[in-house]
Amino acid sequence: MNKLDQIIATKRLEVEKLRPRAEALRLAALERNDFRSFFRALDLGPEELAVIAEVKKASPSVGVIMEHFEPVLMAKCYEDGGANAISVLTDETYFQGHLSYLARIRSETTIPLLRKDFIVDEIQIYESAVAGADAILLIVAALTQAELIHLLAVAEKCQLDVLVEVHDAAELERALDTEACIIGVNNRNLKTFTVDLATSEKLSEEIPPGLLFISESGIKTPADARQVFAAGANGILVGESLMRADDPGAAIAAFQAVALGEP
């Protein structure tokens, strides 16, 4: 069993624990009406590069990134530094995140929040909306096509934007066969956890105009950002390098500046 399969198996067990609360979560999710548009925050046009800054304590590939982790403080630093949106890792088992971070961060920030987790059931979508997310992640590799289409429809009913994540050409073809508006190309292979920015360059050629293209993982320097921007990325999702930065705001500005041709 590879790492992605292991994570998904854990998620399905977590979903079963949520099952008794499904209807209450659904009703609460449908009542919410204070969403911040994740799509509009990233739709800056071809001459700008949006930055989704990720609040992330740890990952399976590198372990703990920040020992003294203050999720709200990091999120505020990101917003003050000009981030266009914030990604919040909520997986506990593998990334040492927590669902409660969403509400805590939302109360202290004004930009859209993406719940970054491994969503395999509509219950998690209701849970995301109730917790304060404005958008969710759906990973094509973790879902059948029927599941992907169904979960996209549920997210739409809950007024949540969706970042649909792909890793290869076959997954991108599946994503393009849905109503997805935001395509995330993950440069990290979730089966081996190796990273290659060429993944974004290769798949960018197949993403049609009108969809937002976000490059994820492995973007650590302005040069990396310039590489994926040149390939057509509308935005980047950056976690580890911002979490490790002495000045996250300056790092965000440096990423955004590549769209202006600055070194």
C-alpha positions as CSV (number, residue, x, y, z in Angstrom):
1,M,0.0,0.0,0.0
2,N,1.5,3.4,-1.0
3,K,1.3,6.5,1.1
4,L,-1.8,7.9,-0.6
5,D,-3.7,4.6,-0.3
6,Q,-2.7,4.6,3.4
7,I,-4.0,8.1,4.0
8,I,-7.3,7.4,2.1
9,A,-7.9,4.3,4.2
10,T,-7.5,6.4,7.4
11,K,-9.9,9.0,6.0
12,R,-12.6,6.5,5.4
13,L,-12.3,5.4,9.0
14,E,-12.6,9.0,10.1
15,V,-15.7,9.5,7.9
16,E,-17.5,6.6,9.6
17,K,-17.0,8.3,12.9
18,L,-18.7,11.4,11.4
19,R,-21.6,9.4,10.0
20,P,-24.0,9.9,12.9
21,R,-23.6,13.7,12.5
22,A,-24.1,13.7,8.7
23,E,-27.6,15.3,8.6
24,A,-26.8,17.9,11.3
25,L,-23.7,18.9,9.4
26,R,-25.5,19.0,6.1
27,L,-28.2,21.4,7.4
28,A,-25.7,23.6,9.1
29,A,-23.6,23.8,5.9
30,L,-26.5,24.8,3.8
31,E,-27.4,27.6,6.2
32,R,-24.0,29.3,5.9
33,N,-23.9,32.4,3.7
34,D,-20.7,34.3,4.6
35,F,-18.4,32.8,1.9
36,R,-15.3,34.5,0.5
37,S,-14.7,33.7,-3.1
38,F,-11.6,31.6,-3.5
39,F,-12.0,31.7,-7.3
40,R,-12.1,35.5,-7.5
41,A,-9.2,35.9,-5.1
42,L,-7.0,33.9,-7.6
43,D,-8.4,35.2,-10.9
44,L,-6.0,38.1,-11.3
45,G,-5.4,37.9,-15.0
46,P,-2.5,36.7,-17.1
47,E,0.0,39.3,-15.8
48,E,-0.2,38.5,-12.1
49,L,0.6,35.5,-10.0
50,A,-1.6,34.6,-7.1
51,V,-0.1,33.1,-4.0
52,I,-2.0,30.6,-1.8
53,A,0.0,30.4,1.4
54,E,-0.2,27.3,3.4
55,V,-0.4,26.9,7.2
56,K,1.3,23.6,7.6
57,K,3.1,22.1,10.7
58,A,4.4,18.9,9.2
59,S,4.2,16.5,6.3
60,P,5.0,12.8,5.7
61,S,7.8,13.7,3.4
62,V,9.8,16.1,5.6
63,G,8.4,15.5,9.1
64,V,7.9,18.5,11.4
65,I,8.4,21.8,9.6
66,M,7.8,24.2,12.6
67,E,8.2,23.0,16.2
68,H,6.6,26.1,17.8
69,F,3.6,26.2,15.6
70,E,1.1,29.0,15.8
71,P,-1.4,28.6,13.0
72,V,-3.3,31.9,13.5
73,L,-0.1,33.9,13.8
74,M,1.2,32.3,10.5
75,A,-2.1,33.0,8.8
76,K,-2.0,36.7,9.8
77,C,1.6,37.0,8.6
78,Y,0.5,35.6,5.3
79,E,-2.4,38.0,4.9
80,D,-0.3,41.0,6.0
81,G,2.3,39.9,3.5
82,G,-0.1,40.0,0.6
83,A,-1.2,36.4,0.2
84,N,-4.3,36.0,-2.0
85,A,-5.7,33.1,-0.1
86,I,-4.7,30.7,2.7
87,S,-4.5,26.9,2.6
88,V,-5.1,25.3,6.0
89,L,-3.9,21.7,6.6
90,T,-6.5,20.0,8.7
91,D,-5.3,16.4,8.6
92,E,-4.2,15.3,12.1
93,T,-2.7,11.8,11.5
94,Y,-0.2,12.6,8.8
95,F,0.2,16.4,8.8
96,Q,-0.4,17.3,12.5
97,G,-3.2,19.7,11.5
98,H,-6.6,20.2,13.0
99,L,-10.1,21.2,11.8
100,S,-10.4,23.8,14.5
101,Y,-7.6,25.9,12.8
102,L,-10.1,27.0,10.1
103,A,-12.5,28.8,12.5
104,R,-9.6,30.2,14.5
105,I,-7.9,31.6,11.4
106,R,-11.1,32.8,9.8
107,S,-11.9,35.0,12.9
108,E,-8.5,36.8,12.5
109,T,-8.3,37.1,8.7
110,T,-10.3,38.4,5.7
111,I,-9.0,36.4,2.7
112,P,-10.5,33.1,1.5
113,L,-9.5,29.8,3.2
114,L,-8.9,26.5,1.5
115,R,-9.4,23.3,3.6
116,K,-6.4,21.2,2.6
117,D,-7.3,17.6,3.4
118,F,-8.1,14.3,1.8
119,I,-11.8,14.5,1.1
120,V,-13.5,11.2,0.1
121,D,-17.1,11.7,1.3
122,E,-19.8,14.4,1.2
123,I,-19.8,14.5,5.0
124,Q,-16.4,16.1,4.9
125,I,-17.7,18.8,2.6
126,Y,-20.5,19.7,5.0
127,E,-17.9,19.6,7.8
128,S,-15.6,21.9,5.8
129,A,-18.4,24.5,5.3
130,V,-19.4,24.4,9.0
131,A,-15.8,24.8,10.1
132,G,-15.3,28.0,8.0
133,A,-13.7,26.9,4.8
134,D,-14.4,28.8,1.6
135,A,-13.0,26.1,-0.7
136,I,-12.0,22.5,-0.5
137,L,-9.4,20.2,-2.2
138,L,-10.5,17.2,-4.2
139,I,-7.7,14.9,-5.3
140,V,-8.5,13.0,-8.5
141,A,-6.2,10.2,-7.6
142,A,-8.1,9.5,-4.5
143,L,-11.6,9.3,-6.1
144,T,-13.5,7.4,-8.8
145,Q,-14.9,9.6,-11.5
146,A,-18.4,9.1,-10.1
147,E,-17.2,10.2,-6.7
148,L,-15.4,13.2,-8.1
149,I,-18.5,14.4,-10.0
150,H,-20.7,13.8,-7.0
151,L,-18.5,15.7,-4.6
152,L,-18.1,18.6,-7.0
153,A,-21.9,18.9,-7.1
154,V,-22.2,18.7,-3.3
155,A,-19.5,21.4,-2.9
156,E,-21.5,23.6,-5.3
157,K,-24.7,23.2,-3.3
158,C,-22.7,24.3,-0.2
159,Q,-21.3,27.3,-2.1
160,L,-17.7,26.1,-1.7
161,D,-15.1,26.5,-4.5
162,V,-13.1,23.5,-5.4
163,L,-9.4,23.1,-6.2
164,V,-9.3,19.8,-8.3
165,E,-5.8,18.3,-8.0
166,V,-4.1,16.2,-10.6
167,H,-0.7,14.6,-11.0
168,D,-0.6,13.3,-14.5
169,A,-2.2,13.6,-18.0
170,A,-4.8,10.8,-17.3
171,E,-6.0,12.6,-14.1
172,L,-6.1,15.9,-15.9
173,E,-8.3,14.4,-18.6
174,R,-10.7,13.2,-15.8
175,A,-10.7,16.6,-14.2
176,L,-11.5,18.3,-17.5
177,D,-14.5,15.9,-18.0
178,T,-16.1,17.6,-15.0
179,E,-17.3,21.1,-14.2
180,A,-14.1,22.0,-12.4
181,C,-13.1,25.6,-12.6
182,I,-9.7,25.5,-10.7
183,I,-7.2,22.9,-11.7
184,G,-4.3,22.3,-9.3
185,V,-1.3,20.5,-10.7
186,N,0.6,18.9,-7.9
187,N,4.3,18.6,-8.7
188,R,4.6,16.0,-5.9
189,N,3.9,12.4,-6.8
190,L,1.6,11.3,-3.9
191,K,2.7,7.7,-4.3
192,T,6.4,8.3,-4.1
193,F,6.5,11.9,-2.7
194,T,9.1,12.9,-5.2
195,V,8.8,16.4,-6.7
196,D,9.3,17.6,-10.3
197,L,8.3,21.1,-11.5
198,A,8.3,19.7,-15.0
199,T,4.9,18.2,-14.2
200,S,3.3,21.7,-14.2
201,E,5.1,22.5,-17.5
202,K,3.9,19.3,-19.2
203,L,0.3,19.5,-18.1
204,S,-0.1,23.2,-18.6
205,E,-0.4,22.6,-22.3
206,E,-3.6,20.6,-21.8
207,I,-5.4,23.1,-19.5
208,P,-7.8,25.1,-21.6
209,P,-8.2,28.9,-21.4
210,G,-10.8,30.0,-18.9
211,L,-9.8,27.6,-16.1
212,L,-7.5,28.7,-13.3
213,F,-4.3,26.7,-13.2
214,I,-2.6,26.5,-9.8
215,S,0.9,24.9,-9.5
216,E,1.4,23.1,-6.2
217,S,4.4,21.7,-4.3
218,G,8.1,22.1,-4.7
219,I,8.0,25.9,-5.2
220,K,10.7,27.2,-2.9
221,T,12.3,30.1,-4.7
222,P,11.3,33.0,-7.1
223,A,13.0,31.0,-9.8
224,D,10.7,28.1,-9.2
225,A,7.7,30.5,-9.3
226,R,9.0,32.0,-12.5
227,Q,9.3,28.6,-14.1
228,V,5.6,27.7,-13.5
229,F,4.4,31.2,-14.2
230,A,6.1,31.0,-17.6
231,A,4.2,27.7,-18.1
232,G,1.0,29.5,-17.6
233,A,0.2,29.1,-13.9
234,N,-2.3,31.6,-12.6
235,G,-1.2,30.9,-9.1
236,I,1.0,28.8,-6.8
237,L,0.3,27.0,-3.6
238,V,3.3,27.3,-1.3
239,G,3.7,25.7,2.2
240,E,7.1,24.5,3.4
241,S,9.2,27.4,2.1
242,L,6.9,30.0,3.6
243,M,6.7,28.2,6.9
244,R,10.5,28.2,7.1
245,A,11.0,31.8,5.9
246,D,12.4,34.3,8.3
247,D,10.0,36.9,6.7
248,P,7.0,35.2,5.0
249,G,5.7,38.5,3.7
250,A,8.9,39.2,1.9
251,A,8.9,35.7,0.5
252,I,5.3,36.1,-0.8
253,A,6.2,39.5,-2.4
254,A,9.2,37.9,-4.1
255,F,7.0,35.1,-5.6
256,Q,4.4,37.7,-6.8
257,A,7.1,39.9,-8.3
258,V,8.1,37.3,-10.9
259,A,5.0,38.1,-12.8
260,L,6.4,41.7,-13.1
261,G,9.6,40.4,-14.6
262,E,11.5,41.3,-11.4
263,P,14.5,39.1,-10.4
